[in-house]
Amino acid sequence: MHMFNHIPINFQQAELIEKDDSHYYQTPDGDIFPSITTILHKTMSVEKQQSLQNWKEQEIAAQYITEESSIIGTQTHKLIENHLNEIAQTDEVRLLSVAHFNNLIPFLQKINDIHGIELRLYSKKMKLAGMSDCIAKYNGELSIIDYKTKRSNQQEEWMTDHFIQGTAYSEMFKELTGIEVKQVVILVSSEKNTRMEFIKRTDDYKDLLTQRLNQFYKIIE
C-alpha cells in the first residue's frame, strides 16, 4: 500500500545550466531564462545585502557555514524527495540532514495528490524559470510546497522572498499546464529542533513578483 497518491503532470521540462556563476535554465525551445532564485538574489534590498556582507566580514567561519548549510539543505531535500516517492534511502547523509528530515515528518504527512517533485518549470511570458520542490495538495489544497533548513527560528517578515519564489512557481505551472495553484506552503526545520509552517495566498505576492522582475530586467539592460 502506497502512502502517497501521485498525479503526474506531463510537460517538457527545462534543463538547468550554469551561467555567470548563477542558475539559468534552457527551455525545450532553446530559450535561456534566469532562475527565480537568481532574480531574487540580484534584486535583494540594499539593507539585506549590507546585512549579509556584515555577517560575512564578522563571522570567521562564514564560508564553512555557507558550504555546510548548502550540503545539509541538499541532503534534506533528497531525503524528503525519496520519502514522497517511497524510495529507500541508500546514500550516506549527515546526521543533521536526517534530524531535519525527521523534524519535518509531521508536515510531510499533510501532503498528498502529488503533481510533481523537483519540476523544472519556466515561463516564456515572464522570461524566468526555476525548480519547485513539490506541487501537491497540502491539507487538501493544491499548493506550491518548499522546504527550508535553517540554523535558527524564522520570522514571517524574513520569508517574503520565499513567498515570491513560490508565487513564481505557481505562475509558471499555470502557464505550462493550465492548472492554477493559489497557495504557497513553506516548511522550515531549524537547528533549534523547531519546525515552522508558513502558508500564504499567491494572489498576495503577484505584484511583488512583477516588481522584482521589472527591477531585474532593468539591471541587465
Secondary structure, 3 states (H helix, E strand, C coil): CCCCCECCCCCCCCEEEEECCEEEEECCCCCEEEEHHHHHHHCCCHHHHHHHHHHHHHCCCHHHHHHHHHHHHHHHHHHHHHHHHCCCCCCCCCHHHHHHHHHHHHHHCCEEEEEEEEEEEEECCCCEEEEEEEEEEECCEEEEEEEEEECCCCCHHHHHHHHHHHHHHHHHHHHHHCCCCCEEEEEEEECCCCEEEEEEEHHHHHHHHHHHHHHHHHHCC
